[in-house]
Amino acid sequence: MKQQRGFTLVEVLVAVSILALVMVVLGQTMGSTARAYTNINETHLGFLVASDKLVEMQVYQQWPSTGESDSTVTRNGRDWWVNTRVSEGPYPDTRRVDIEVGMMQDDDQGQMAYHLASLIGKPASG
């Protein structure tokens, strides 16, 4: 009688089980990577929106009054909410500016994507 060569059923089942486990782990890793990329991208775009708001305050050379204001802007095809809080700065003739930014979701504020804090000085009178 001729001896057959090949894999037994148990060996095939073990190999398929290992392959299935590897594929599940790989799928979860790729999902986590996609979520991380989305978060990084949203944070970066939030940084750009907050930086634009701060530069706008600096360029117009107006002394901002203390208080809080909300606005909505469109950047990169997305709507963003911007919350700006201005308070007295720690030094004379300074203001502390806190800008929080997040993407709008279904006409409602989504979670904050970026928070920027800065000091601006009083513009020179002249």
Chimera marker file (.cmm) of the C-alpha trace (Angstrom):
<marker_set name="trace">
<marker id="1" x="0.000" y="0.000" z="0.000" r="1" g="1" b="0" radius="0.5"/>
<marker id="2" x="1.239" y="3.424" z="-0.959" r="1" g="1" b="0" radius="0.5"/>
<marker id="3" x="1.678" y="5.986" z="1.818" r="1" g="1" b="0" radius="0.5"/>
<marker id="4" x="-0.043" y="9.320" z="1.075" r="1" g="1" b="0" radius="0.5"/>
<marker id="5" x="1.668" y="12.573" z="1.793" r="1" g="1" b="0" radius="0.5"/>
<marker id="6" x="-0.120" y="15.719" z="2.949" r="1" g="1" b="0" radius="0.5"/>
<marker id="7" x="-1.614" y="17.392" z="5.943" r="1" g="1" b="0" radius="0.5"/>
<marker id="8" x="-4.000" y="15.838" z="8.374" r="1" g="1" b="0" radius="0.5"/>
<marker id="9" x="-7.350" y="17.436" z="9.098" r="1" g="1" b="0" radius="0.5"/>
<marker id="10" x="-6.133" y="18.581" z="12.538" r="1" g="1" b="0" radius="0.5"/>
<marker id="11" x="-3.109" y="20.345" z="11.021" r="1" g="1" b="0" radius="0.5"/>
<marker id="12" x="-5.299" y="22.126" z="8.466" r="1" g="1" b="0" radius="0.5"/>
<marker id="13" x="-7.752" y="23.260" z="11.180" r="1" g="1" b="0" radius="0.5"/>
<marker id="14" x="-4.906" y="24.594" z="13.351" r="1" g="1" b="0" radius="0.5"/>
<marker id="15" x="-3.409" y="26.501" z="10.393" r="1" g="1" b="0" radius="0.5"/>
<marker id="16" x="-6.803" y="27.996" z="9.446" r="1" g="1" b="0" radius="0.5"/>
<marker id="17" x="-7.445" y="28.984" z="13.085" r="1" g="1" b="0" radius="0.5"/>
<marker id="18" x="-4.089" y="30.755" z="13.317" r="1" g="1" b="0" radius="0.5"/>
<marker id="19" x="-4.715" y="32.523" z="10.015" r="1" g="1" b="0" radius="0.5"/>
<marker id="20" x="-8.174" y="33.662" z="11.175" r="1" g="1" b="0" radius="0.5"/>
<marker id="21" x="-6.731" y="34.991" z="14.449" r="1" g="1" b="0" radius="0.5"/>
<marker id="22" x="-4.023" y="36.906" z="12.597" r="1" g="1" b="0" radius="0.5"/>
<marker id="23" x="-6.609" y="38.422" z="10.246" r="1" g="1" b="0" radius="0.5"/>
<marker id="24" x="-8.797" y="39.573" z="13.169" r="1" g="1" b="0" radius="0.5"/>
<marker id="25" x="-5.843" y="41.203" z="14.922" r="1" g="1" b="0" radius="0.5"/>
<marker id="26" x="-4.735" y="42.850" z="11.676" r="1" g="1" b="0" radius="0.5"/>
<marker id="27" x="-8.252" y="44.205" z="11.080" r="1" g="1" b="0" radius="0.5"/>
<marker id="28" x="-8.405" y="45.687" z="14.580" r="1" g="1" b="0" radius="0.5"/>
<marker id="29" x="-4.980" y="47.267" z="14.152" r="1" g="1" b="0" radius="0.5"/>
<marker id="30" x="-5.963" y="48.835" z="10.843" r="1" g="1" b="0" radius="0.5"/>
<marker id="31" x="-9.189" y="50.172" z="12.403" r="1" g="1" b="0" radius="0.5"/>
<marker id="32" x="-7.235" y="51.728" z="15.269" r="1" g="1" b="0" radius="0.5"/>
<marker id="33" x="-4.796" y="53.271" z="12.822" r="1" g="1" b="0" radius="0.5"/>
<marker id="34" x="-7.620" y="54.800" z="10.780" r="1" g="1" b="0" radius="0.5"/>
<marker id="35" x="-9.212" y="56.302" z="13.929" r="1" g="1" b="0" radius="0.5"/>
<marker id="36" x="-5.853" y="57.688" z="15.072" r="1" g="1" b="0" radius="0.5"/>
<marker id="37" x="-5.259" y="59.264" z="11.662" r="1" g="1" b="0" radius="0.5"/>
<marker id="38" x="-8.717" y="60.863" z="11.756" r="1" g="1" b="0" radius="0.5"/>
<marker id="39" x="-8.046" y="62.278" z="15.238" r="1" g="1" b="0" radius="0.5"/>
<marker id="40" x="-4.643" y="63.632" z="14.219" r="1" g="1" b="0" radius="0.5"/>
<marker id="41" x="-6.103" y="65.205" z="11.083" r="1" g="1" b="0" radius="0.5"/>
<marker id="42" x="-8.969" y="66.802" z="13.041" r="1" g="1" b="0" radius="0.5"/>
<marker id="43" x="-6.538" y="68.137" z="15.660" r="1" g="1" b="0" radius="0.5"/>
<marker id="44" x="-4.307" y="69.612" z="12.948" r="1" g="1" b="0" radius="0.5"/>
<marker id="45" x="-7.231" y="71.308" z="11.208" r="1" g="1" b="0" radius="0.5"/>
<marker id="46" x="-8.473" y="72.582" z="14.593" r="1" g="1" b="0" radius="0.5"/>
<marker id="47" x="-5.027" y="74.056" z="15.218" r="1" g="1" b="0" radius="0.5"/>
<marker id="48" x="-5.196" y="75.889" z="11.891" r="1" g="1" b="0" radius="0.5"/>
<marker id="49" x="-8.656" y="77.323" z="12.671" r="1" g="1" b="0" radius="0.5"/>
<marker id="50" x="-7.563" y="78.459" z="16.163" r="1" g="1" b="0" radius="0.5"/>
<marker id="51" x="-4.343" y="79.958" z="14.782" r="1" g="1" b="0" radius="0.5"/>
<marker id="52" x="-6.323" y="81.862" z="12.146" r="1" g="1" b="0" radius="0.5"/>
<marker id="53" x="-8.531" y="83.345" z="14.876" r="1" g="1" b="0" radius="0.5"/>
<marker id="54" x="-5.515" y="84.405" z="16.973" r="1" g="1" b="0" radius="0.5"/>
<marker id="55" x="-3.741" y="85.936" z="13.971" r="1" g="1" b="0" radius="0.5"/>
<marker id="56" x="-6.938" y="87.778" z="13.085" r="1" g="1" b="0" radius="0.5"/>
<marker id="57" x="-6.991" y="89.291" z="16.590" r="1" g="1" b="0" radius="0.5"/>
<marker id="58" x="-3.334" y="90.308" z="16.318" r="1" g="1" b="0" radius="0.5"/>
<marker id="59" x="-3.528" y="91.729" z="12.796" r="1" g="1" b="0" radius="0.5"/>
<marker id="60" x="-6.495" y="94.016" z="13.425" r="1" g="1" b="0" radius="0.5"/>
<marker id="61" x="-4.566" y="95.639" z="16.297" r="1" g="1" b="0" radius="0.5"/>
<marker id="62" x="-7.697" y="96.143" z="18.379" r="1" g="1" b="0" radius="0.5"/>
<marker id="63" x="-7.608" y="95.843" z="22.141" r="1" g="1" b="0" radius="0.5"/>
<marker id="64" x="-10.128" y="93.059" z="22.843" r="1" g="1" b="0" radius="0.5"/>
<marker id="65" x="-12.553" y="93.469" z="25.706" r="1" g="1" b="0" radius="0.5"/>
<marker id="66" x="-12.720" y="90.707" z="28.265" r="1" g="1" b="0" radius="0.5"/>
<marker id="67" x="-15.482" y="88.169" z="27.888" r="1" g="1" b="0" radius="0.5"/>
<marker id="68" x="-16.535" y="85.192" z="25.844" r="1" g="1" b="0" radius="0.5"/>
<marker id="69" x="-17.792" y="84.905" z="22.272" r="1" g="1" b="0" radius="0.5"/>
<marker id="70" x="-18.903" y="82.072" z="20.017" r="1" g="1" b="0" radius="0.5"/>
<marker id="71" x="-18.732" y="81.942" z="16.245" r="1" g="1" b="0" radius="0.5"/>
<marker id="72" x="-18.869" y="79.469" z="13.384" r="1" g="1" b="0" radius="0.5"/>
<marker id="73" x="-16.390" y="79.389" z="10.498" r="1" g="1" b="0" radius="0.5"/>
<marker id="74" x="-16.000" y="77.222" z="7.416" r="1" g="1" b="0" radius="0.5"/>
<marker id="75" x="-12.516" y="75.961" z="6.649" r="1" g="1" b="0" radius="0.5"/>
<marker id="76" x="-11.462" y="73.141" z="4.330" r="1" g="1" b="0" radius="0.5"/>
<marker id="77" x="-15.077" y="72.412" z="3.472" r="1" g="1" b="0" radius="0.5"/>
<marker id="78" x="-16.057" y="71.838" z="7.110" r="1" g="1" b="0" radius="0.5"/>
<marker id="79" x="-17.955" y="73.947" z="9.607" r="1" g="1" b="0" radius="0.5"/>
<marker id="80" x="-16.148" y="74.652" z="12.880" r="1" g="1" b="0" radius="0.5"/>
<marker id="81" x="-17.358" y="76.208" z="16.121" r="1" g="1" b="0" radius="0.5"/>
<marker id="82" x="-14.974" y="78.663" z="17.749" r="1" g="1" b="0" radius="0.5"/>
<marker id="83" x="-15.256" y="79.719" z="21.393" r="1" g="1" b="0" radius="0.5"/>
<marker id="84" x="-13.023" y="82.667" z="22.315" r="1" g="1" b="0" radius="0.5"/>
<marker id="85" x="-12.486" y="83.732" z="25.934" r="1" g="1" b="0" radius="0.5"/>
<marker id="86" x="-10.526" y="86.897" z="26.658" r="1" g="1" b="0" radius="0.5"/>
<marker id="87" x="-9.420" y="87.658" z="30.209" r="1" g="1" b="0" radius="0.5"/>
<marker id="88" x="-6.932" y="89.941" z="31.927" r="1" g="1" b="0" radius="0.5"/>
<marker id="89" x="-3.352" y="88.866" z="31.332" r="1" g="1" b="0" radius="0.5"/>
<marker id="90" x="-0.800" y="88.241" z="34.060" r="1" g="1" b="0" radius="0.5"/>
<marker id="91" x="1.189" y="91.330" z="33.056" r="1" g="1" b="0" radius="0.5"/>
<marker id="92" x="0.150" y="94.954" z="32.601" r="1" g="1" b="0" radius="0.5"/>
<marker id="93" x="-1.323" y="95.738" z="29.178" r="1" g="1" b="0" radius="0.5"/>
<marker id="94" x="-1.789" y="92.061" z="28.253" r="1" g="1" b="0" radius="0.5"/>
<marker id="95" x="-4.809" y="89.880" z="27.613" r="1" g="1" b="0" radius="0.5"/>
<marker id="96" x="-5.010" y="86.116" z="27.868" r="1" g="1" b="0" radius="0.5"/>
<marker id="97" x="-6.834" y="84.594" z="24.910" r="1" g="1" b="0" radius="0.5"/>
<marker id="98" x="-8.209" y="81.044" z="25.090" r="1" g="1" b="0" radius="0.5"/>
<marker id="99" x="-9.590" y="79.661" z="21.842" r="1" g="1" b="0" radius="0.5"/>
<marker id="100" x="-11.404" y="76.334" z="21.706" r="1" g="1" b="0" radius="0.5"/>
<marker id="101" x="-12.283" y="74.815" z="18.341" r="1" g="1" b="0" radius="0.5"/>
<marker id="102" x="-14.332" y="71.801" z="17.290" r="1" g="1" b="0" radius="0.5"/>
<marker id="103" x="-16.124" y="70.475" z="14.229" r="1" g="1" b="0" radius="0.5"/>
<marker id="104" x="-19.847" y="71.076" z="13.919" r="1" g="1" b="0" radius="0.5"/>
<marker id="105" x="-21.846" y="67.863" z="13.833" r="1" g="1" b="0" radius="0.5"/>
<marker id="106" x="-25.459" y="68.005" z="12.603" r="1" g="1" b="0" radius="0.5"/>
<marker id="107" x="-25.869" y="71.691" z="13.506" r="1" g="1" b="0" radius="0.5"/>
<marker id="108" x="-24.529" y="71.023" z="16.996" r="1" g="1" b="0" radius="0.5"/>
<marker id="109" x="-21.152" y="71.459" z="18.633" r="1" g="1" b="0" radius="0.5"/>
<marker id="110" x="-19.062" y="68.332" z="18.477" r="1" g="1" b="0" radius="0.5"/>
<marker id="111" x="-16.240" y="67.641" z="20.871" r="1" g="1" b="0" radius="0.5"/>
<marker id="112" x="-13.343" y="70.056" z="21.126" r="1" g="1" b="0" radius="0.5"/>
<marker id="113" x="-10.582" y="69.346" z="18.600" r="1" g="1" b="0" radius="0.5"/>
<marker id="114" x="-8.031" y="71.939" z="19.739" r="1" g="1" b="0" radius="0.5"/>
<marker id="115" x="-7.441" y="74.457" z="22.529" r="1" g="1" b="0" radius="0.5"/>
<marker id="116" x="-5.067" y="77.378" z="22.002" r="1" g="1" b="0" radius="0.5"/>
<marker id="117" x="-3.971" y="79.723" z="24.806" r="1" g="1" b="0" radius="0.5"/>
<marker id="118" x="-1.928" y="82.844" z="24.169" r="1" g="1" b="0" radius="0.5"/>
<marker id="119" x="-1.127" y="86.315" z="25.448" r="1" g="1" b="0" radius="0.5"/>
<marker id="120" x="-1.511" y="89.427" z="23.333" r="1" g="1" b="0" radius="0.5"/>
<marker id="121" x="-0.184" y="92.840" z="24.141" r="1" g="1" b="0" radius="0.5"/>
<marker id="122" x="-1.966" y="96.155" z="23.975" r="1" g="1" b="0" radius="0.5"/>
<marker id="123" x="-1.390" y="97.803" z="20.582" r="1" g="1" b="0" radius="0.5"/>
<marker id="124" x="0.839" y="100.863" z="20.583" r="1" g="1" b="0" radius="0.5"/>
<marker id="125" x="-1.107" y="104.078" z="20.404" r="1" g="1" b="0" radius="0.5"/>
<marker id="126" x="0.103" y="106.380" z="17.864" r="1" g="1" b="0" radius="0.5"/>
<link id1="1" id2="2" r="1" g="1" b="0" radius="0.2"/>
<link id1="2" id2="3" r="1" g="1" b="0" radius="0.2"/>
<link id1="3" id2="4" r="1" g="1" b="0" radius="0.2"/>
<link id1="4" id2="5" r="1" g="1" b="0" radius="0.2"/>
<link id1="5" id2="6" r="1" g="1" b="0" radius="0.2"/>
<link id1="6" id2="7" r="1" g="1" b="0" radius="0.2"/>
<link id1="7" id2="8" r="1" g="1" b="0" radius="0.2"/>
<link id1="8" id2="9" r="1" g="1" b="0" radius="0.2"/>
<link id1="9" id2="10" r="1" g="1" b="0" radius="0.2"/>
<link id1="10" id2="11" r="1" g="1" b="0" radius="0.2"/>
<link id1="11" id2="12" r="1" g="1" b="0" radius="0.2"/>
<link id1="12" id2="13" r="1" g="1" b="0" radius="0.2"/>
<link id1="13" id2="14" r="1" g="1" b="0" radius="0.2"/>
<link id1="14" id2="15" r="1" g="1" b="0" radius="0.2"/>
<link id1="15" id2="16" r="1" g="1" b="0" radius="0.2"/>
<link id1="16" id2="17" r="1" g="1" b="0" radius="0.2"/>
<link id1="17" id2="18" r="1" g="1" b="0" radius="0.2"/>
<link id1="18" id2="19" r="1" g="1" b="0" radius="0.2"/>
<link id1="19" id2="20" r="1" g="1" b="0" radius="0.2"/>
<link id1="20" id2="21" r="1" g="1" b="0" radius="0.2"/>
<link id1="21" id2="22" r="1" g="1" b="0" radius="0.2"/>
<link id1="22" id2="23" r="1" g="1" b="0" radius="0.2"/>
<link id1="23" id2="24" r="1" g="1" b="0" radius="0.2"/>
<link id1="24" id2="25" r="1" g="1" b="0" radius="0.2"/>
<link id1="25" id2="26" r="1" g="1" b="0" radius="0.2"/>
<link id1="26" id2="27" r="1" g="1" b="0" radius="0.2"/>
<link id1="27" id2="28" r="1" g="1" b="0" radius="0.2"/>
<link id1="28" id2="29" r="1" g="1" b="0" radius="0.2"/>
<link id1="29" id2="30" r="1" g="1" b="0" radius="0.2"/>
<link id1="30" id2="31" r="1" g="1" b="0" radius="0.2"/>
<link id1="31" id2="32" r="1" g="1" b="0" radius="0.2"/>
<link id1="32" id2="33" r="1" g="1" b="0" radius="0.2"/>
<link id1="33" id2="34" r="1" g="1" b="0" radius="0.2"/>
<link id1="34" id2="35" r="1" g="1" b="0" radius="0.2"/>
<link id1="35" id2="36" r="1" g="1" b="0" radius="0.2"/>
<link id1="36" id2="37" r="1" g="1" b="0" radius="0.2"/>
<link id1="37" id2="38" r="1" g="1" b="0" radius="0.2"/>
<link id1="38" id2="39" r="1" g="1" b="0" radius="0.2"/>
<link id1="39" id2="40" r="1" g="1" b="0" radius="0.2"/>
<link id1="40" id2="41" r="1" g="1" b="0" radius="0.2"/>
<link id1="41" id2="42" r="1" g="1" b="0" radius="0.2"/>
<link id1="42" id2="43" r="1" g="1" b="0" radius="0.2"/>
<link id1="43" id2="44" r="1" g="1" b="0" radius="0.2"/>
<link id1="44" id2="45" r="1" g="1" b="0" radius="0.2"/>
<link id1="45" id2="46" r="1" g="1" b="0" radius="0.2"/>
<link id1="46" id2="47" r="1" g="1" b="0" radius="0.2"/>
<link id1="47" id2="48" r="1" g="1" b="0" radius="0.2"/>
<link id1="48" id2="49" r="1" g="1" b="0" radius="0.2"/>
<link id1="49" id2="50" r="1" g="1" b="0" radius="0.2"/>
<link id1="50" id2="51" r="1" g="1" b="0" radius="0.2"/>
<link id1="51" id2="52" r="1" g="1" b="0" radius="0.2"/>
<link id1="52" id2="53" r="1" g="1" b="0" radius="0.2"/>
<link id1="53" id2="54" r="1" g="1" b="0" radius="0.2"/>
<link id1="54" id2="55" r="1" g="1" b="0" radius="0.2"/>
<link id1="55" id2="56" r="1" g="1" b="0" radius="0.2"/>
<link id1="56" id2="57" r="1" g="1" b="0" radius="0.2"/>
<link id1="57" id2="58" r="1" g="1" b="0" radius="0.2"/>
<link id1="58" id2="59" r="1" g="1" b="0" radius="0.2"/>
<link id1="59" id2="60" r="1" g="1" b="0" radius="0.2"/>
<link id1="60" id2="61" r="1" g="1" b="0" radius="0.2"/>
<link id1="61" id2="62" r="1" g="1" b="0" radius="0.2"/>
<link id1="62" id2="63" r="1" g="1" b="0" radius="0.2"/>
<link id1="63" id2="64" r="1" g="1" b="0" radius="0.2"/>
<link id1="64" id2="65" r="1" g="1" b="0" radius="0.2"/>
<link id1="65" id2="66" r="1" g="1" b="0" radius="0.2"/>
<link id1="66" id2="67" r="1" g="1" b="0" radius="0.2"/>
<link id1="67" id2="68" r="1" g="1" b="0" radius="0.2"/>
<link id1="68" id2="69" r="1" g="1" b="0" radius="0.2"/>
<link id1="69" id2="70" r="1" g="1" b="0" radius="0.2"/>
<link id1="70" id2="71" r="1" g="1" b="0" radius="0.2"/>
<link id1="71" id2="72" r="1" g="1" b="0" radius="0.2"/>
<link id1="72" id2="73" r="1" g="1" b="0" radius="0.2"/>
<link id1="73" id2="74" r="1" g="1" b="0" radius="0.2"/>
<link id1="74" id2="75" r="1" g="1" b="0" radius="0.2"/>
<link id1="75" id2="76" r="1" g="1" b="0" radius="0.2"/>
<link id1="76" id2="77" r="1" g="1" b="0" radius="0.2"/>
<link id1="77" id2="78" r="1" g="1" b="0" radius="0.2"/>
<link id1="78" id2="79" r="1" g="1" b="0" radius="0.2"/>
<link id1="79" id2="80" r="1" g="1" b="0" radius="0.2"/>
<link id1="80" id2="81" r="1" g="1" b="0" radius="0.2"/>
<link id1="81" id2="82" r="1" g="1" b="0" radius="0.2"/>
<link id1="82" id2="83" r="1" g="1" b="0" radius="0.2"/>
<link id1="83" id2="84" r="1" g="1" b="0" radius="0.2"/>
<link id1="84" id2="85" r="1" g="1" b="0" radius="0.2"/>
<link id1="85" id2="86" r="1" g="1" b="0" radius="0.2"/>
<link id1="86" id2="87" r="1" g="1" b="0" radius="0.2"/>
<link id1="87" id2="88" r="1" g="1" b="0" radius="0.2"/>
<link id1="88" id2="89" r="1" g="1" b="0" radius="0.2"/>
<link id1="89" id2="90" r="1" g="1" b="0" radius="0.2"/>
<link id1="90" id2="91" r="1" g="1" b="0" radius="0.2"/>
<link id1="91" id2="92" r="1" g="1" b="0" radius="0.2"/>
<link id1="92" id2="93" r="1" g="1" b="0" radius="0.2"/>
<link id1="93" id2="94" r="1" g="1" b="0" radius="0.2"/>
<link id1="94" id2="95" r="1" g="1" b="0" radius="0.2"/>
<link id1="95" id2="96" r="1" g="1" b="0" radius="0.2"/>
<link id1="96" id2="97" r="1" g="1" b="0" radius="0.2"/>
<link id1="97" id2="98" r="1" g="1" b="0" radius="0.2"/>
<link id1="98" id2="99" r="1" g="1" b="0" radius="0.2"/>
<link id1="99" id2="100" r="1" g="1" b="0" radius="0.2"/>
<link id1="100" id2="101" r="1" g="1" b="0" radius="0.2"/>
<link id1="101" id2="102" r="1" g="1" b="0" radius="0.2"/>
<link id1="102" id2="103" r="1" g="1" b="0" radius="0.2"/>
<link id1="103" id2="104" r="1" g="1" b="0" radius="0.2"/>
<link id1="104" id2="105" r="1" g="1" b="0" radius="0.2"/>
<link id1="105" id2="106" r="1" g="1" b="0" radius="0.2"/>
<link id1="106" id2="107" r="1" g="1" b="0" radius="0.2"/>
<link id1="107" id2="108" r="1" g="1" b="0" radius="0.2"/>
<link id1="108" id2="109" r="1" g="1" b="0" radius="0.2"/>
<link id1="109" id2="110" r="1" g="1" b="0" radius="0.2"/>
<link id1="110" id2="111" r="1" g="1" b="0" radius="0.2"/>
<link id1="111" id2="112" r="1" g="1" b="0" radius="0.2"/>
<link id1="112" id2="113" r="1" g="1" b="0" radius="0.2"/>
<link id1="113" id2="114" r="1" g="1" b="0" radius="0.2"/>
<link id1="114" id2="115" r="1" g="1" b="0" radius="0.2"/>
<link id1="115" id2="116" r="1" g="1" b="0" radius="0.2"/>
<link id1="116" id2="117" r="1" g="1" b="0" radius="0.2"/>
<link id1="117" id2="118" r="1" g="1" b="0" radius="0.2"/>
<link id1="118" id2="119" r="1" g="1" b="0" radius="0.2"/>
<link id1="119" id2="120" r="1" g="1" b="0" radius="0.2"/>
<link id1="120" id2="121" r="1" g="1" b="0" radius="0.2"/>
<link id1="121" id2="122" r="1" g="1" b="0" radius="0.2"/>
<link id1="122" id2="123" r="1" g="1" b="0" radius="0.2"/>
<link id1="123" id2="124" r="1" g="1" b="0" radius="0.2"/>
<link id1="124" id2="125" r="1" g="1" b="0" radius="0.2"/>
<link id1="125" id2="126" r="1" g="1" b="0" radius="0.2"/>
</marker_set>
